[in-house]
Amino acid sequence: MASDVPPVFRLVDLRKTYGEGDAAVHALRGVDLTIGEGELLVLLGPSGSGKSTLLNILGGLDRPTSGSTSFRDLNLATAADGEVTRYRRLHVGFVFQFYNLIASLTAEENVDLVTEIATDPMPAKEALELVGLGARVHHFPAQLSGGEQQRVAIARAIAKRPTVLLCDEPTGALDVATGVHVLEAIVTANERLNTTTLLITHNADIARIGDRVVRFADGHIRSVEDNERRIPPRELSW
């Protein structure tokens, strides 16, 4: 990441605690991290290590207990609710383990739901072509495989041309071959749209597709490692 390029995110002593007293759960315990434009970061760590909590805060779905979470010039920790809602609507795309598609709508119609609230969306067909589903635009979710449904979810997330794409275990429910197609869709979006991308996984081999690997444990970042080169998803084996 070039030092003269302002970061997309800057996190300083980020902490998140749920509950109080003896029952308090410290999900994040002083996280410091800077993330540059167009980076693809892979977040690794066991369940409960703080990865999803971090993603929820970066996506404007949750607020930290203390510390600073800056998206460019906007501090997500202290911004008004309306500012955070606007940030989430204009700048963030989400991809989760479960696809959350509407069964009665075609792939194209599911993607169109997002383009209706975006300021500069790409056509739904273009987003579906970007993830390799140009021939499936008129299919309903029940007519698609699990991997295809996940790629529709990715198309839906990127159709508004988000600055940030947040992916929480997007291959967790998929077999290896299907997961490769999903990872290829995420990498394609990152490269063609220059979307800053964070991807949570439990799979250490998947970490090789990223620019950097951030390892979590017990609410802390244990290490941040640079990959010498990004490995194409088709070269992975797990």
Number of C-alpha atoms within 10 A of each C-alpha: 13 8 7 6 9 15 19 18 21 19 19 16 14 23 25 22 15 13 9 9 7 6 8 10 14 19 22 27 18 17 21 16 14 14 20 18 18 21 21 26 25 26 30 24 21 14 13 16 20 25 27 19 20 22 21 16 17 24 24 20 12 16 20 23 14 17 19 19 27 20 20 12 11 14 18 23 21 16 13 10 11 9 15 21 15 12 17 18 18 18 18 23 26 21 24 18 16 16 18 14 19 13 12 11 16 20 31 24 20 23 28 22 15 19 21 11 12 16 11 13 17 17 15 26 21 16 27 26 17 20 25 19 21 16 10 18 19 14 15 19 22 11 14 14 12 20 21 21 22 30 28 34 28 28 34 27 24 32 27 27 25 25 20 28 26 25 24 20 19 26 26 16 14 17 12 15 13 16 21 21 20 27 21 18 24 27 22 16 25 21 15 10 14 18 26 23 27 26 26 25 22 16 17 14 13 25 25 22 23 24 19 22 23 21 20 22 18 17 24 19 22 12 11 15 12 13 14 10 11 15 16 15 21 14 9 14 10 9
